[in-house]
Amino acid sequence: MTQLLWLVVPALLLPAWAVRARYGLAAVTTVLGAVSVAVSVTVWCAGRWTEENRLSGAVGLVEVAALLLAVLLTLRAEEGPRCAVATWTASGAVALWPSRFTVVEGPADAFMLFGFGSMLCLPTVLIGLYLRGLDDGRARAVAEARRAQRLELAHDLHDFVAHDVSGMVAQAQAGAYLASLDPARAVEMFERIEQAGQRALASLDRTVQLLRSEEAGGRSPQHGLAELVEVAERFTAAGGAEVRVELPEGPVPREVEGTLHRIVVESLTNVRRHAPTARTVDVQVRRSGGRLELTVTNDGGAPASGGRPRRGGGSGLSGLAARAEALGGSLEAGPYEREGWRVTAALPLNAAAGAPGRSQEPLSVGAAAGEGQE
């Protein structure tokens, strides 16, 4: 009669696998291990099996393999007290399985059982923990990639959408003033507002599309230095300061180009917000050795302490400073001469030079930047 007990645990494998999603792998493994231990205790009481019964031994090996597989899957999928209880229960059942065939008498037999259980269970436990570590590493990598993409999209919104919106605000203010004095110029001003609004909407549409997409490879091409001429023309046409641009010849690394473009756009945005009296803005990008140096100088001076800076600002230059530092460069902003304000940046033409551990020049953003020129 006790020979039929070898069917108990194998008969429970399919039902246990079917309910694993509802109760969890730890609960299933605990139940299978407890049932296996109960079978072993029953065999002790009713009479041990003989080694000549090969069928019970073969099915018993299937039972041991199923228990070890359950331990491995539990360790990979779960953690905490439930997982520990399941692992100890199933591992104990595996260690007790040989006692169904022989009587445990003395330390030697107990040591044999311990060695059998350790030989099978320890590698299984280590493999399960290793696989869980790999899964955790992949999950962290995915989370970090998504966080980096969200930060990049936030930078896009701040650098480009905010630039267009601030231009719309400035032109709307000028258009309202010109509506009664010069209706023709007011119409032109409102046309520029419409164009800026279309660009801002296009940037928002691209950002929303990227947020909906699962693939980061679908990102739009990064803005380059060549587009700064068009940015300067639009800024000047909007009725602000005259922007003069000087660009270098020859190719520039993509990351360096994109970062310098962002710095110029942010600097022009700050001129519009915080230096409305500026009449000229000089943008110069020059090669100096193995570096590309950018200066953006306006004659509008530092922001007045009694001004009203836009709420929620203050992250522009600080974020770009971190971006420049990551490329191995530097960014500084502060008063220039008597009534001016200058933003300077220096980036290595070799983007690999920005690897961690490389000595860099001090990176700072002028204290006055916190008052308004972000």
C-alpha positions as CSV (number, residue, x, y, z in Angstrom):
1,M,0.0,0.0,0.0
2,T,2.8,2.4,0.8
3,Q,4.2,1.9,-2.7
4,L,1.3,4.1,-4.0
5,L,2.6,7.1,-2.0
6,W,5.3,7.7,-4.7
7,L,2.4,9.0,-6.8
8,V,1.2,11.7,-4.4
9,V,3.7,14.5,-5.2
10,P,3.9,13.9,-9.0
11,A,0.0,13.9,-9.0
12,L,0.1,17.4,-7.5
13,L,2.5,18.9,-10.0
14,L,0.0,19.9,-12.6
15,P,-2.6,21.3,-10.2
16,A,0.1,23.3,-8.4
17,W,1.5,24.7,-11.7
18,A,-2.0,25.7,-12.7
19,V,-2.6,27.8,-9.5
20,R,0.8,29.3,-9.3
21,A,-0.4,32.6,-10.7
22,R,-3.1,32.9,-8.1
23,Y,-1.2,31.9,-5.0
24,G,2.4,32.6,-6.0
25,L,5.4,30.3,-6.6
26,A,6.4,30.5,-2.9
27,A,3.1,29.1,-1.7
28,V,3.2,26.3,-4.3
29,T,6.7,25.3,-3.5
30,T,5.9,25.3,0.3
31,V,2.9,23.0,-0.3
32,L,4.9,20.6,-2.5
33,G,7.7,20.5,0.0
34,A,5.4,19.9,2.9
35,V,3.5,17.1,1.1
36,S,6.9,15.5,0.2
37,V,7.9,15.6,3.9
38,A,4.6,14.1,4.9
39,V,5.1,11.3,2.4
40,S,8.5,10.6,3.9
41,V,7.2,10.5,7.5
42,T,4.3,8.2,6.4
43,V,6.8,5.8,4.8
44,W,8.9,5.8,8.0
45,C,5.8,4.8,10.0
46,A,4.3,2.3,7.5
47,G,7.5,0.6,6.4
48,R,10.3,1.7,4.2
49,W,10.5,1.0,0.5
50,T,12.9,-1.6,-0.9
51,E,15.6,-0.7,-3.3
52,E,14.4,-3.4,-5.7
53,N,11.3,-1.3,-6.5
54,R,12.8,0.6,-9.4
55,L,9.6,2.3,-10.4
56,S,9.2,4.1,-7.1
57,G,12.8,5.2,-7.2
58,A,12.5,6.5,-10.7
59,V,9.4,8.5,-10.0
60,G,11.0,9.7,-6.8
61,L,13.8,11.2,-8.8
62,V,11.2,13.1,-10.8
63,E,9.8,14.3,-7.5
64,V,13.2,15.5,-6.4
65,A,13.8,17.3,-9.7
66,A,10.4,19.0,-9.5
67,L,11.1,20.2,-6.0
68,L,14.5,21.6,-7.0
69,L,13.0,23.3,-10.1
70,A,10.3,24.9,-7.8
71,V,13.0,26.2,-5.5
72,L,14.9,27.7,-8.4
73,L,11.9,29.4,-9.9
74,T,10.8,30.7,-6.4
75,L,14.2,32.2,-5.7
76,R,14.2,33.9,-9.1
77,A,10.7,35.3,-8.9
78,E,10.2,36.2,-5.2
79,E,12.0,37.3,-2.1
80,G,11.3,37.8,1.6
81,P,10.0,35.4,4.3
82,R,7.7,33.5,2.0
83,C,10.5,32.7,-0.3
84,A,12.8,31.6,2.6
85,V,10.1,29.3,4.1
86,A,9.5,27.7,0.7
87,T,13.2,27.2,0.0
88,W,13.8,25.6,3.4
89,T,10.7,23.3,3.2
90,A,11.4,22.0,-0.3
91,S,15.2,21.6,0.4
92,G,14.4,19.7,3.5
93,A,12.0,17.4,1.6
94,V,14.8,16.7,-1.0
95,A,17.3,15.9,1.8
96,L,14.8,13.5,3.5
97,W,13.9,11.7,0.3
98,P,16.6,8.9,0.6
99,S,15.3,8.1,4.1
100,R,12.3,6.4,2.4
101,F,14.6,3.5,1.5
102,T,16.9,3.2,4.5
103,V,16.7,3.6,8.3
104,V,18.6,6.6,9.6
105,E,20.8,5.2,12.4
106,G,23.5,7.3,14.0
107,P,25.5,10.4,12.9
108,A,26.8,8.7,9.8
109,D,23.4,8.2,8.2
110,A,22.4,11.7,9.2
111,F,25.5,13.1,7.7
112,M,24.8,11.2,4.5
113,L,21.3,12.7,4.2
114,F,22.8,16.2,4.9
115,G,25.4,15.7,2.2
116,F,22.8,14.5,-0.3
117,G,20.6,17.4,0.3
118,S,23.4,19.9,0.2
119,M,24.8,18.5,-3.0
120,L,21.5,19.0,-4.8
121,C,20.0,22.0,-3.1
122,L,23.0,24.4,-2.7
123,P,23.7,24.7,-6.5
124,T,20.0,25.1,-7.1
125,V,19.8,27.9,-4.6
126,L,22.9,29.7,-6.0
127,I,21.6,29.4,-9.5
128,G,18.2,30.8,-8.5
129,L,19.8,33.7,-6.6
130,Y,22.1,34.4,-9.6
131,L,19.1,34.5,-12.0
132,R,17.3,36.8,-9.7
133,G,20.3,39.1,-9.6
134,L,20.4,39.2,-13.4
135,D,16.6,40.0,-13.5
136,D,17.1,42.8,-11.0
137,G,20.0,44.2,-13.0
138,R,18.0,44.2,-16.2
139,A,15.1,45.9,-14.4
140,R,17.4,48.6,-13.0
141,A,18.9,49.1,-16.4
142,V,15.5,49.5,-18.0
143,A,14.4,51.9,-15.3
144,E,17.6,54.0,-15.7
145,A,17.2,54.1,-19.4
146,R,13.6,55.3,-19.1
147,R,14.6,57.9,-16.5
148,A,17.3,59.1,-18.8
149,Q,14.8,59.3,-21.7
150,R,12.4,61.3,-19.5
151,L,15.1,63.7,-18.5
152,E,16.1,64.1,-22.1
153,L,12.5,64.9,-23.1
154,A,12.2,67.3,-20.2
155,H,15.3,69.1,-21.5
156,D,13.8,69.2,-25.0
157,L,10.7,70.8,-23.6
158,H,12.6,73.4,-21.6
159,D,15.2,74.3,-24.2
160,F,13.0,74.5,-27.3
161,V,9.3,74.8,-26.3
162,A,10.1,77.4,-23.6
163,H,12.2,79.4,-26.1
164,D,9.3,79.6,-28.6
165,V,6.7,80.3,-25.9
166,S,8.8,83.1,-24.4
167,G,9.1,84.6,-27.9
168,M,5.4,84.5,-28.3
169,V,4.9,86.3,-25.0
170,A,7.4,89.1,-26.0
171,Q,5.9,89.5,-29.4
172,A,2.3,89.5,-28.0
173,Q,3.3,92.3,-25.7
174,A,4.8,94.3,-28.5
175,G,1.9,93.5,-30.8
176,A,-0.6,94.9,-28.3
177,Y,1.4,98.1,-28.1
178,L,1.7,98.4,-31.9
179,A,-2.0,97.6,-32.6
180,S,-3.0,101.2,-32.3
181,L,0.2,102.9,-33.5
182,D,1.2,100.8,-36.5
183,P,-1.5,98.2,-37.4
184,A,0.6,96.8,-40.3
185,R,3.6,96.0,-38.1
186,A,1.2,94.6,-35.5
187,V,-0.2,92.1,-38.2
188,E,3.4,91.0,-39.0
189,M,4.0,90.6,-35.3
190,F,1.0,88.4,-34.8
191,E,2.0,86.3,-37.8
192,R,5.3,85.6,-36.1
193,I,3.4,84.7,-33.0
194,E,1.5,82.1,-35.0
195,Q,4.7,80.7,-36.5
196,A,6.3,80.4,-33.0
197,G,3.1,78.7,-31.8
198,Q,3.3,76.2,-34.6
199,R,6.9,75.4,-33.8
200,A,6.0,75.0,-30.1
201,L,3.1,72.7,-31.0
202,A,5.4,70.6,-33.3
203,S,7.9,70.2,-30.4
204,L,5.1,69.1,-28.1
205,D,3.8,66.7,-30.7
206,R,7.3,65.1,-31.1
207,T,7.7,64.8,-27.3
208,V,4.3,63.2,-26.9
209,Q,5.1,60.8,-29.7
210,L,8.4,59.8,-28.1
211,L,6.6,59.3,-24.8
212,R,4.2,56.9,-26.5
213,S,6.9,55.1,-28.3
214,E,8.6,52.0,-26.8
215,E,11.7,52.5,-28.9
216,A,14.2,55.2,-28.0
217,G,15.8,54.9,-31.4
218,G,12.9,56.9,-32.9
219,R,14.2,60.2,-31.6
220,S,14.4,63.1,-33.9
221,P,17.8,64.3,-35.1
222,Q,19.6,66.5,-32.6
223,H,19.8,70.2,-33.4
224,G,23.2,71.5,-34.7
225,L,25.2,74.6,-35.0
226,A,24.0,75.4,-38.6
227,E,20.5,76.0,-37.2
228,L,21.8,78.8,-35.0
229,V,21.7,81.2,-37.9
230,E,17.9,80.6,-38.3
231,V,17.4,80.9,-34.5
232,A,19.3,84.2,-34.5
233,E,17.2,85.5,-37.4
234,R,13.9,84.6,-35.7
235,F,15.1,86.2,-32.5
236,T,16.1,89.4,-34.2
237,A,12.9,89.5,-36.3
238,A,10.8,89.2,-33.1
239,G,11.8,92.7,-32.2
240,G,14.4,91.8,-29.5
241,A,18.1,92.4,-29.6
242,E,20.1,91.9,-32.8
243,V,21.9,88.6,-32.7
244,R,25.2,88.2,-34.5
245,V,26.5,84.7,-35.0
246,E,30.0,83.5,-35.8
247,L,30.4,79.8,-36.4
248,P,33.5,77.7,-37.1
249,E,34.3,75.7,-40.2
250,G,34.6,72.0,-40.4
251,P,32.7,69.1,-38.7
252,V,31.8,69.1,-35.0
253,P,30.9,66.0,-33.0
254,R,27.1,65.5,-32.8
255,E,26.9,65.6,-29.0
256,V,29.0,68.8,-28.8
257,E,27.0,70.4,-31.5
258,G,23.7,69.6,-29.8
259,T,24.9,70.8,-26.4
260,L,26.2,74.1,-27.8
261,H,22.9,74.6,-29.6
262,R,21.0,74.2,-26.4
263,I,23.2,76.6,-24.5
264,V,22.7,79.3,-27.2
265,V,18.9,78.8,-27.2
266,E,18.8,78.9,-23.4
267,S,21.0,82.1,-23.4
268,L,18.7,83.8,-25.9
269,T,15.7,82.8,-23.9
270,N,17.2,84.3,-20.8
271,V,18.0,87.5,-22.7
272,R,14.3,87.8,-23.7
273,R,13.1,87.1,-20.1
274,H,15.6,88.9,-18.0
275,A,17.4,91.5,-20.1
276,P,14.8,93.3,-22.2
277,T,17.0,96.3,-22.5
278,A,19.7,94.4,-24.4
279,R,20.3,95.7,-27.9
280,T,22.9,93.2,-29.2
281,V,23.8,89.6,-28.5
282,D,27.1,88.2,-29.9
283,V,27.3,84.5,-30.3
284,Q,30.8,83.2,-31.1
285,V,31.8,79.6,-31.5
286,R,35.6,79.1,-32.1
287,R,38.1,76.3,-32.1
288,S,40.9,76.5,-29.6
289,G,43.2,73.5,-29.7
290,G,41.2,70.4,-29.1
291,R,38.2,72.3,-27.7
292,L,35.3,74.3,-29.0
293,E,34.7,77.5,-27.1
294,L,31.3,79.3,-27.1
295,T,30.6,82.8,-25.8
296,V,27.2,84.4,-25.7
297,T,27.4,88.1,-24.7
298,N,24.6,90.6,-24.3
299,D,24.7,94.3,-23.3
300,G,21.5,94.1,-21.2
301,G,23.3,93.6,-17.9
302,A,22.4,91.4,-15.0
303,P,18.7,91.0,-14.0
304,A,17.4,93.6,-11.6
305,S,16.9,92.4,-8.0
306,G,13.4,93.8,-7.9
307,G,12.4,91.9,-11.0
308,R,9.9,89.1,-11.1
309,P,11.5,85.9,-12.3
310,R,9.3,83.3,-13.9
311,R,8.2,80.7,-11.4
312,G,9.5,77.2,-12.0
313,G,12.6,78.5,-13.8
314,G,16.2,78.2,-12.7
315,S,16.9,74.8,-14.1
316,G,18.2,75.9,-17.6
317,L,21.9,76.7,-17.1
318,S,22.3,74.3,-14.2
319,G,21.1,71.4,-16.4
320,L,23.3,72.5,-19.3
321,A,26.3,72.8,-16.9
322,A,25.8,69.1,-15.9
323,R,25.5,68.2,-19.6
324,A,28.7,70.1,-20.4
325,E,30.5,68.4,-17.5
326,A,29.4,65.0,-18.7
327,L,31.2,65.8,-22.0
328,G,34.3,66.8,-20.2
329,G,33.8,70.6,-20.6
330,S,32.8,73.6,-18.5
331,L,30.1,76.3,-18.5
332,E,30.1,79.6,-16.7
333,A,27.7,82.6,-16.6
334,G,28.0,85.9,-15.0
335,P,28.4,89.7,-15.4
336,Y,30.7,90.9,-18.1
337,E,32.4,94.3,-18.1
338,R,30.2,97.1,-16.8
339,E,26.7,96.5,-18.2
340,G,26.9,93.1,-19.9
341,W,26.2,89.4,-19.2
342,R,28.2,86.6,-20.7
343,V,27.7,82.8,-20.9
344,T,30.9,80.9,-21.8
345,A,31.3,77.2,-22.5
346,A,34.2,75.0,-23.5
347,L,33.7,71.5,-24.8
348,P,36.3,69.0,-26.0
349,L,36.0,68.1,-29.7
350,N,36.7,64.5,-28.7
351,A,33.4,63.5,-26.9
352,A,35.2,60.5,-25.3
353,A,37.3,63.0,-23.3
354,G,34.4,63.4,-21.0
355,A,34.7,60.0,-19.4
356,P,34.5,59.8,-15.6
357,G,37.7,60.2,-13.7
358,R,39.2,62.7,-16.2
359,S,40.4,65.9,-14.6
360,Q,38.3,68.9,-15.6
361,E,38.2,72.6,-15.2
362,P,36.0,73.9,-12.4
363,L,32.4,74.1,-13.4
364,S,30.4,77.0,-12.1
365,V,27.4,79.1,-12.9
366,G,27.5,82.7,-11.7
367,A,25.7,83.4,-8.4
368,A,23.7,86.1,-10.1
369,A,22.2,83.5,-12.4
370,G,20.0,82.3,-9.6
371,E,18.3,85.7,-9.6
372,G,16.9,85.3,-13.0
373,Q,19.3,84.4,-15.8
374,E,18.9,80.7,-15.5
